[in-house]
Amino acid sequence: MPSKESWPGHRAHRSAVRNSKREGRQPDLLIAALGMKLGTQKSSVTIWQPLKLFAYSQLTSLVRRATLKENEHVPKYEKIHNFKVHTFRGPHWCEYCANFMWGLIAQGVKCADCGLNVHKQCSKMVPNDCKPDLKHVKKVYSCDLTTLVKAHFTKRPMVVDMCIREIESRGLNSEGLYRVSGFSDLIEDVKMAFDRDGEKADISVNMYEDINIITGALKLYFRDLPIPLITYDAYPKFIESAKTTDPDEQLEILHEALKLLPPAHCETLRYLMAHLKRVTLHEKENLMSAENLGIVFGPTLMRAPELDAMAALNDIRYQRLVVEMLIKNEDILF
């Protein structure tokens, strides 16, 4: 029998033995889980060893991917500079060519989002590497979507994330969700709160009990975008998909249309459509089908580019169909 003094060492030894046995059994347990029987002969081990290692690496990879947080890696969205003609006070040098800016007024251009100062002719050669700075981006609403997400280092505008979280936490069963309008003055209050406080804005039930205030603020954000969520460049392709009668061809055209969207726009649209799909799962309570949501969000997410009034009016029904198709096929398209 071991002495009292040697007992801790003995216990540590037993623990190490158990661990070594457990580690030795892990590959065999993996094989058993995969429905394989490992033979006792050396040849059998040689045959199964590469397959064991491959299966183990694949399982490890899946586990690693599953544990990554959604917002851990922010995509690198490319953005062009937002140059405006500017009059500089005092001597100024071009940050692209390093030459002096001559003149008394309008000597060059300045990026309204990142503050880059260059000659007007140099601005045509500057790469699309604008890195917006919060000291220049002073508002949330009416701000370019890509500019906002790059300035805040997020995948999507915080307005979209915060409003959707609030709506899903307490409003999915609300009758007429997104169709019923909230009090306009309170919606304007939410807008001002986001512009003033950004992600610290309080939109909780303590501040706005009526969920229609939050849905109204979300819709207003999309309406106020200088470039719509479904951009002017991609608009014709989306409308083409709605005019197509063959369902398979519709999906193919929609898939091509999504490729035309800037990455930040596409990611925001994906997140919004996934949310609207969840809204339709509560249709019995909120009475909002994909068709009803299409009627609400069609003109909110899409605007006809420089078309006459009659053509824009005719497009409204196709805008509704586009959003309806995006909601119904969200799991396929994104």
Wavefront OBJ file of the C-alpha trace (Angstrom):
o trace
v 0.000 0.000 0.000
v 1.421 3.416 -1.017
v 2.402 5.839 1.715
v 0.396 8.987 2.405
v 3.188 11.139 0.983
v 3.324 9.251 -2.330
v -0.453 9.262 -2.894
v -0.638 12.509 -5.029
v 2.062 11.206 -7.357
v 0.288 7.851 -7.632
v -3.003 9.581 -8.474
v -1.288 11.736 -11.142
v 0.243 8.579 -12.656
v -3.157 6.870 -12.853
v -4.672 9.972 -14.472
v -1.901 10.063 -17.094
v -2.481 6.372 -17.891
v -6.221 6.949 -18.323
v -5.579 9.920 -20.624
v -3.140 7.975 -22.772
v -5.637 5.136 -23.118
v -8.406 7.582 -24.023
v -6.218 9.281 -26.639
v -5.251 5.927 -28.068
v -8.895 4.961 -28.441
v -9.988 8.171 -30.235
v -9.125 7.041 -33.790
v -10.862 3.687 -33.152
v -13.936 5.463 -31.838
v -13.953 7.606 -34.982
v -13.819 4.493 -37.168
v -16.680 2.974 -35.187
v -18.712 6.149 -35.615
v -18.140 5.939 -39.377
v -19.420 2.340 -39.395
v -16.008 0.735 -40.108
v -14.439 -2.227 -38.402
v -10.691 -2.091 -37.937
v -8.969 -5.428 -38.411
v -6.277 -6.817 -36.164
v -3.775 -7.517 -38.912
v -1.155 -4.970 -39.940
v -2.397 -4.907 -43.556
v -5.871 -3.904 -42.403
v -4.430 -1.002 -40.405
v -2.420 0.112 -43.463
v -5.553 0.124 -45.635
v -7.718 2.125 -43.237
v -5.098 4.591 -41.948
v -5.322 7.140 -44.840
v -9.124 7.064 -44.701
v -9.073 7.574 -40.932
v -6.800 10.589 -41.239
v -8.926 12.103 -44.016
v -12.190 11.629 -42.095
v -10.661 13.033 -38.922
v -9.363 16.126 -40.754
v -12.768 16.723 -42.348
v -14.583 16.470 -39.024
v -12.058 18.788 -37.407
v -12.536 21.312 -40.214
v -16.330 21.232 -39.847
v -16.112 21.797 -36.113
v -13.695 24.691 -36.592
v -15.970 26.366 -39.129
v -19.029 25.916 -36.935
v -17.355 27.651 -34.007
v -16.452 30.779 -35.974
v -18.553 33.768 -35.002
v -20.641 35.288 -37.774
v -19.038 38.731 -37.465
v -15.498 37.521 -36.819
v -14.276 38.228 -40.344
v -15.551 41.443 -41.921
v -15.414 41.263 -45.736
v -13.146 43.724 -47.527
v -15.674 45.739 -49.503
v -14.148 47.801 -52.311
v -15.314 51.412 -52.440
v -14.690 54.282 -54.828
v -13.829 57.717 -53.466
v -16.558 60.334 -53.134
v -14.657 63.299 -54.582
v -16.041 66.842 -54.360
v -14.456 70.032 -55.737
v -12.786 71.773 -52.810
v -11.131 75.105 -52.040
v -8.121 74.602 -49.795
v -6.920 77.229 -47.330
v -3.171 77.637 -47.384
v -0.632 75.532 -49.335
v -1.739 72.011 -50.229
v -0.075 69.090 -52.001
v -1.764 66.303 -53.959
v -1.722 63.063 -51.942
v -1.503 61.022 -55.157
v 1.258 62.699 -57.212
v 2.813 64.750 -54.358
v 2.812 67.929 -56.483
v 1.620 71.350 -55.352
v -2.013 72.382 -55.891
v -1.968 75.745 -57.632
v -4.689 78.397 -57.572
v -6.731 80.437 -55.148
v -10.048 78.549 -55.364
v -11.115 75.042 -56.369
v -7.493 73.857 -56.455
v -8.476 70.178 -56.359
v -10.957 67.626 -55.031
v -11.473 66.125 -51.581
v -13.086 62.763 -50.738
v -16.085 63.498 -48.548
v -15.790 60.064 -46.909
v -12.082 59.616 -46.150
v -10.653 63.124 -46.623
v -8.178 62.277 -49.437
v -6.941 65.459 -51.224
v -5.863 65.176 -54.876
v -5.762 67.095 -58.161
v -8.915 66.781 -60.223
v -6.965 65.010 -62.992
v -5.320 62.688 -60.435
v -8.705 61.648 -59.054
v -9.306 59.587 -62.218
v -6.246 57.448 -61.453
v -6.759 56.896 -57.716
v -7.590 53.209 -56.956
v -10.914 52.241 -55.387
v -9.464 51.979 -51.892
v -11.524 54.556 -49.997
v -11.418 53.939 -46.237
v -14.208 56.093 -44.775
v -13.493 57.837 -41.489
v -16.198 58.450 -38.879
v -15.046 62.055 -38.523
v -16.191 62.572 -42.130
v -19.176 60.163 -42.105
v -21.395 61.994 -39.635
v -24.775 60.418 -40.359
v -26.337 56.988 -40.755
v -29.482 57.641 -42.768
v -29.007 58.938 -46.343
v -25.405 57.664 -46.250
v -24.094 55.364 -48.979
v -24.437 51.778 -47.739
v -20.882 50.652 -48.525
v -19.491 53.848 -46.992
v -21.397 53.186 -43.762
v -20.296 49.571 -43.312
v -16.655 50.397 -44.084
v -16.673 53.317 -41.651
v -18.082 51.126 -38.859
v -16.152 47.934 -39.822
v -19.353 45.847 -40.074
v -20.790 43.413 -42.612
v -24.140 45.242 -42.760
v -25.472 48.625 -41.646
v -26.063 48.572 -37.889
v -29.572 49.977 -38.515
v -30.538 46.780 -40.353
v -29.049 44.455 -37.729
v -30.482 46.301 -34.719
v -33.981 46.798 -36.153
v -34.301 43.193 -37.328
v -33.130 41.853 -33.950
v -35.714 44.005 -32.179
v -38.506 43.014 -34.585
v -37.757 39.300 -34.300
v -37.549 39.440 -30.517
v -41.012 40.913 -29.999
v -42.888 41.543 -33.231
v -43.102 38.479 -35.486
v -46.687 37.776 -34.416
v -47.825 41.393 -34.787
v -50.725 41.620 -37.244
v -49.866 43.601 -40.365
v -46.130 43.659 -39.613
v -44.425 46.059 -42.066
v -47.821 46.874 -43.643
v -49.127 48.913 -40.706
v -47.464 52.323 -40.450
v -46.085 53.679 -37.205
v -46.407 57.254 -35.965
v -44.226 59.321 -38.320
v -42.854 61.656 -35.624
v -41.573 58.700 -33.590
v -40.040 57.103 -36.693
v -38.203 60.381 -37.247
v -37.024 60.184 -33.606
v -35.501 56.749 -34.282
v -33.771 58.126 -37.378
v -32.297 60.996 -35.368
v -31.182 58.567 -32.638
v -29.229 56.469 -35.153
v -27.699 59.561 -36.768
v -26.699 60.895 -33.351
v -25.752 57.756 -31.402
v -25.109 55.112 -34.071
v -25.009 51.592 -32.627
v -25.696 53.004 -29.140
v -29.184 54.148 -30.161
v -31.899 52.813 -27.837
v -34.765 51.231 -29.810
v -35.892 48.863 -27.066
v -39.488 48.328 -25.950
v -38.866 50.771 -23.113
v -38.379 53.564 -25.651
v -40.736 52.464 -28.450
v -43.446 50.059 -27.376
v -45.110 50.000 -30.808
v -43.135 47.609 -33.031
v -44.452 49.459 -36.088
v -42.147 52.346 -35.152
v -39.140 50.052 -35.612
v -40.414 48.555 -38.892
v -41.093 52.085 -40.130
v -37.546 53.159 -39.235
v -36.096 50.170 -41.122
v -38.159 50.900 -44.244
v -37.198 54.579 -44.039
v -33.519 53.644 -43.946
v -33.831 51.747 -47.244
v -35.905 54.522 -48.842
v -33.313 57.145 -47.857
v -30.337 55.310 -49.412
v -28.766 57.471 -52.141
v -28.156 54.270 -54.127
v -30.995 51.746 -53.539
v -30.278 48.366 -51.995
v -30.991 46.861 -55.428
v -28.760 49.264 -57.315
v -29.551 51.139 -60.519
v -26.980 49.047 -62.423
v -28.591 45.759 -61.372
v -32.194 47.002 -61.653
v -32.837 46.003 -65.317
v -31.654 42.433 -64.707
v -33.943 42.025 -61.678
v -36.909 43.379 -63.652
v -36.059 40.973 -66.481
v -36.353 38.056 -64.056
v -39.849 39.178 -63.026
v -40.970 39.407 -66.657
v -39.846 35.835 -67.352
v -42.565 33.195 -67.077
v -40.410 30.072 -66.775
v -39.633 29.436 -63.057
v -36.207 27.868 -63.702
v -35.187 30.703 -65.989
v -36.384 33.215 -63.387
v -33.993 31.756 -60.812
v -31.102 31.744 -63.282
v -31.627 35.421 -64.135
v -32.008 36.331 -60.449
v -28.768 34.539 -59.684
v -27.006 36.557 -62.391
v -28.624 39.769 -61.148
v -27.327 39.215 -57.616
v -23.770 39.063 -58.985
v -24.190 42.647 -60.216
v -24.738 43.984 -56.692
v -21.822 45.415 -54.688
v -20.804 42.962 -51.916
v -22.198 45.113 -49.087
v -25.545 45.453 -50.891
v -25.725 41.723 -51.619
v -24.927 40.777 -48.009
v -27.553 43.205 -46.669
v -30.154 41.905 -49.140
v -29.375 38.316 -48.112
v -29.815 39.137 -44.426
v -33.056 41.036 -45.068
v -34.578 38.267 -47.211
v -33.732 35.640 -44.576
v -35.547 37.813 -42.033
v -38.595 38.293 -44.283
v -38.686 34.530 -44.850
v -38.944 34.104 -41.072
v -41.745 36.677 -41.025
v -43.732 34.539 -43.483
v -43.388 31.518 -41.162
v -45.700 33.413 -38.771
v -48.229 34.259 -41.489
v -51.152 32.826 -39.496
v -50.571 35.425 -36.789
v -49.189 38.435 -38.693
v -51.109 37.875 -41.963
v -48.005 38.780 -43.976
v -47.271 36.436 -46.879
v -44.360 36.728 -49.309
v -46.734 38.434 -51.739
v -47.804 41.016 -49.139
v -44.205 41.701 -48.166
v -43.332 42.087 -51.851
v -45.957 44.822 -52.159
v -44.414 46.655 -49.188
v -40.732 46.202 -49.991
v -40.741 46.312 -53.815
v -40.721 50.127 -54.149
v -38.669 50.393 -50.914
v -35.707 48.375 -52.176
v -35.892 49.228 -55.892
v -36.062 52.511 -57.794
v -36.224 52.797 -61.560
v -33.111 54.509 -62.965
v -33.942 57.672 -64.898
v -37.151 56.352 -66.456
v -40.235 58.345 -67.356
v -43.124 58.340 -64.909
v -45.255 55.916 -66.921
v -42.481 53.336 -67.257
v -41.696 53.597 -63.532
v -45.379 53.064 -62.735
v -45.502 49.947 -64.903
v -42.444 48.559 -63.107
v -44.141 48.561 -59.686
v -45.796 45.188 -60.260
v -42.464 43.690 -61.344
v -40.720 45.149 -58.285
v -43.266 43.340 -56.119
v -42.622 40.071 -57.955
v -38.846 40.422 -57.580
v -39.034 40.736 -53.783
v -41.604 37.933 -53.586
v -39.306 35.608 -55.559
v -36.293 36.576 -53.441
v -38.186 35.720 -50.244
v -39.566 32.411 -51.491
v -36.220 31.265 -52.927
v -33.967 32.786 -50.255
v -32.436 29.418 -49.363
v -31.538 28.728 -53.021
v -30.330 32.141 -54.177
v -28.118 33.137 -51.242
l 1 2 3 4 5 6 7 8 9 10 11 12 13 14 15 16 17 18 19 20 21 22 23 24 25 26 27 28 29 30 31 32 33 34 35 36 37 38 39 40 41 42 43 44 45 46 47 48 49 50 51 52 53 54 55 56 57 58 59 60 61 62 63 64 65 66 67 68 69 70 71 72 73 74 75 76 77 78 79 80 81 82 83 84 85 86 87 88 89 90 91 92 93 94 95 96 97 98 99 100 101 102 103 104 105 106 107 108 109 110 111 112 113 114 115 116 117 118 119 120 121 122 123 124 125 126 127 128 129 130 131 132 133 134 135 136 137 138 139 140 141 142 143 144 145 146 147 148 149 150 151 152 153 154 155 156 157 158 159 160 161 162 163 164 165 166 167 168 169 170 171 172 173 174 175 176 177 178 179 180 181 182 183 184 185 186 187 188 189 190 191 192 193 194 195 196 197 198 199 200 201 202 203 204 205 206 207 208 209 210 211 212 213 214 215 216 217 218 219 220 221 222 223 224 225 226 227 228 229 230 231 232 233 234 235 236 237 238 239 240 241 242 243 244 245 246 247 248 249 250 251 252 253 254 255 256 257 258 259 260 261 262 263 264 265 266 267 268 269 270 271 272 273 274 275 276 277 278 279 280 281 282 283 284 285 286 287 288 289 290 291 292 293 294 295 296 297 298 299 300 301 302 303 304 305 306 307 308 309 310 311 312 313 314 315 316 317 318 319 320 321 322 323 324 325 326 327 328 329 330 331 332 333 334
